[in-house]
Every structure is written in structure tokens, then in C-alpha cells.
Amino acid sequence: MGRTLEDKKEIVAELQKTLSQSQLAVVIDFKGLSVAEITDLRQRLLPTGATCKVAKNTLMRIAIADNPTWEPMTQFLKDSSALLLIKEDVSGALKAYQEFQKVSKKTELRGGVMEGRALSQADVKAIADLPSKEQLIAQIAGAINGVATKLAVGINQVPSGLARAIQAVADKDKEAA
């Protein structure tokens, strides 16, 4: 038995809501994946704030119609499509997908859409190669810590240098006397 019109409207509304909260949408071909494998992909994506949605291409086209941010996605919607809707950690989610792809070897990345622009496979892979949010925060914290340490050492050197100079003058005065 097929889906009712109400079910389809609910699916479209849910897709629109999820898309409105997403930064990046990636379309993959999931042909040949079992339910267990799709569940594995979803579990890998969960910690990064991303979701994997499987919907008919027609329903997806209806969900993105008249939305200039996501309309370029229509070129990737063919055959069996799954959507990776990434809300927060874009790089981390794409890395999680790449790890899954290495293990399953069954999915194919078709492309993605970000800020109204269609992204090719190469573009999406370039984004995946960027450091994750946590790595960037750690790099910034390390840089700030390094500057603070150098500043503290520099400030500490001024009084000790002054003390050595005063001691040297005092020693010279003792020798002269």
C-alpha cells in the first residue's frame, strides 16, 4: 500500500524543517545498502549533528521547490538518493561519511548544496579535508596559550635582567673600594 497524501505532506514538511536548520546538504547514491548499513551511517553521523534522510526524489523536489538556497540540489536527485543534512560540524560529518564509505564501498557521493551553490564531488571532498571545529578550537587555544607564555617569560625577564645589572654595578663598586 502506498503512502497517503497526508503522509507525503508530513514528509515534505519534515524535510523542509530539517533543511531550514542545515548548513550543507549532500546527496549520495545509496543503491545496494542494507537497512543495517544505513543505520550504521546514521549512527556515525549523529555525534556530528548530521542526519541521513531517505526520501523519494519527487518529495525532495517538492520540499526544495521555490527555495533558492536548496534548488540547485535538483541536479543531483536521480535514481536512489539519500540526503546527508549537516547542521553543525560540516567537516566532521563529511569525515564520518568518508569513513563509512571506505568500509561499505557501496555509496557514491553525487554532490552537495551550500548557501545556494551546487558543490561538485571535489568541492565536498575539499570541505571534508578542512579541520573539524574541535581541531580549530584547539589550534586557537594553543596559539593563545603560546602567546601568553611568551609574554609571561618576557615580563619575567625584565626584573631579573634589572636585578643582574644592579648586582653587577654593586659588585663593581665593591671591587673599586
N, C-alpha and C positions, 0 to 999 in steps of 0.2 A: 504494500500500500504506500502510495506517495505521500508527500507532505501536503498539509492543507495550506491554504493561502495565509491563514493566521500564523502558522509555524514559520513560513517563509518570511513574513513581515517581521517576526521576532528575531530571526537570524540576521536579517538585513539591519535591523535597529541595533543589535548587539555588535555587529561588525562596524557600523558607523561609530558607535560609542568607543569601541576599542581603538579604532583608527584615530579618533579625535585626541586620544591620550598618547598616541605613539609618535616617536621621532622619526623612525625608519620602518619601512615595510619591505620585506624581502620575499620574493616569490620563488618557490622551489618546486621541482617536479618530484613527487613522492611515489611515482609508479613503482610497484614491487615491494613497498614497505608493508610489513605486517602491523597489526594493531599494537603488538608489544614493542616494536621498533619505534612507532610514532609516540607511544607512551614514554619510551626511553628519551627521545628527543625533547619532549615536553618537560620531563624531569630535569634534563640538563639545562634547559633554558630558564626554568623557574627561578633559580638564585640570581639571575641577571636582570630580572624584571621583564622578561620577554615571554610571549605566548606563541603557540603554534596553532593556527586555525585551519581546519579543512572545511571548505565550503564550495558549493558549485560555482563555476566561473560566472554563470548568469547572475546569481545572487550577489557575487562580489562586484560585478559590473554595476548592478543597481545601487549597491552601497556606496560606490565611489562616483556615481554619476553626479554631475553638477558640482563636484568638489575639486577645484583646480589643484589643490595640494596633492591629491591622490590619483587624479585622472590619468597621468602618464603610465600608471600600472596596467592599463588595459592591454598594452602591447605584450605583456608577459603572461596574460591569462589565456592559456590554451592547454589542452589535454588535462591531466590530473594535477591540479595546483594546490599547494599548501602555502599558507602565509605565515611568515615569522614577523610578528608585530612587536617591535622593540620600543620600550618606553624609556628606559633609563640608561643602562650601561651598554651602549651600542657595540663597542669593541669587544667587551666580554661576551655578549650574546653571540656575536658572529664567530668568536673563537670557539664557543661551546658548540655551535653548529658545525664548524670545520672539524672539530674532534669527532663529532657524531658521524660526519661524512666519511672520515678516514676509516672508522670502524665498520660502517654499514656498506659503503661503496655503492649505494643504490640511488641516492638522491642527486639531483643536478640543480645547481643554482642558476636561475634564469636571469635575474636582475633584481633591482630594487628601486624604491622611490623615497627621496628625502627632500623635504622643503619644496615640493612641486617639480623636482627634477628627476628624470629617469636615470638610473645608475646601471652601468653595464656590469658584467661579472668582474671585470678588472677593477672597476671603481669600488665595488663592495669588498673585494679582497684587500684593496688598499686601506679601506676603513678598518677592516679586521686587523691589519698589521699595526694600527696605532696602539699605543699603550692604553691599558684599561684605566678607569677612573681612579682605582686604588693605587695603581702604579704612579700615576701623575701626582696624586696627593703625597705619596711617599717621596717622590723626587723633589717636590716643592719643600716639604718639611726638611729633607736632608740639606737642601740648599740654604734654607733659612737657618738651620742649626749650624751649618758650617760658617756662615757669616757671623752669627752670634759668638761662636767660639773664637774666631779670629779677632773680633772686636774686643772680647774679654782679655785675650792674650795681649793684644796691643795696648789696652788700657793698663794692664798689669805691668807691662814693660816700662812705662813712663816713670812711675815712682821708684821702681827698682834701679833703673838707669840713673835717676837723680840721686838716689842713695849712694850708688857706687861712685858717682862723681864727687859728692860731698866727702865720702870716705877717702878718696884719692887726694883731695885737697888737704884734708886733716892729716893724712899720713905724710904729705909733702911738708906741711908746717912743722910736724914733729921732727922730721929729719933736718930741716933747716935750723931748728932751735938747738 
